[in-house]
Amino acid sequence: MDRARHVPAPPPAGGPHPRTATIVLAGGRSRRMGGVDKTRLAVGGASSLERVLAAAPLGPRIIVGPGDGVPAGVVAVREDPPFSGPVAALERGVREAEALLGAAVAPASEVDVLVLGGDMPLLERGALEMLLGAAGPPDPAAAAAERSIRPLAAAPPMRPVRVAVVEDGHREFLCAAWPLPLLRACLDEVRGGEGDWRDLSLRRLYARIPDELLCEVPLPGHVTADIDTPETLATARARAAAHDPEFPSSGI
């Protein structure tokens, strides 16, 4: 994916975003945290999951993971079987988003899906707005790439996948905005031999994106920092205490 487009400073879209659904993956085993559900750990007066949900824009919000304590208006589902990997979880969330949106959105190409990790407690609404608003410069090759994903139709041109990239060039697969049709097409392409998505990696999913339909959006590293270890949890707590000590908790 060396030809992915890089967007130095995504401008505001200038109008309403396409309808957006947010899928938060929150059902991993948290082995490096001793098996504790890290998405429910407190960071600055609220759980990591609360903070991710608070950063999400208006629209359907879906958690793929345990449903205990999920606030009103948020849908919780589980991949089947549980703990069958991030792509299986993502596909379950996409199915739920498709069911929730139903026929209310036409065409589906106007729907964006934010794919987020539930263990990113320092996510900010402004950063996600940057992801949604980024489109990259016009690229004639993108039209050909789009034809490889879906037949030509009267629908508007497909937006690229917009993925966060931090200072060291690392792509954050769980901080990205996907056009719904492209996400569904890529999921269907990586389906395993038994017709499911068990134990597939997000890297394999991203490898299905045509280079011309991948747009990197630079974000500060702390925004997408996850809490995989006790040390990273302590760092997140210290930053939250310094920058937003009165973050409102909704009681997850």
Secondary structure, 3 states (H helix, E strand, C coil): CCCCEECCCCCCCCCCCCCEEEEEECCCCCHHHCCCCHHHCEECCEEHHHHHHHHCCCCCEEEECCCCCCCCCEEEECCCCCCCCHHHHHHHHHHHHHHHHHHHCCCHHHCEEEEEECCCCCCCHHHHHHHHHCCCCCCHHHHHHHHHHCCCCCCCCCCCEEEEECCCCCEEEEEEEEEHHHHHHHHHHHCCCCCCCCCCCHHHHHCCCCHHHEEEEECCHHHHCCCCCHHHHHHHHHHHHHHCCCCCCCCC
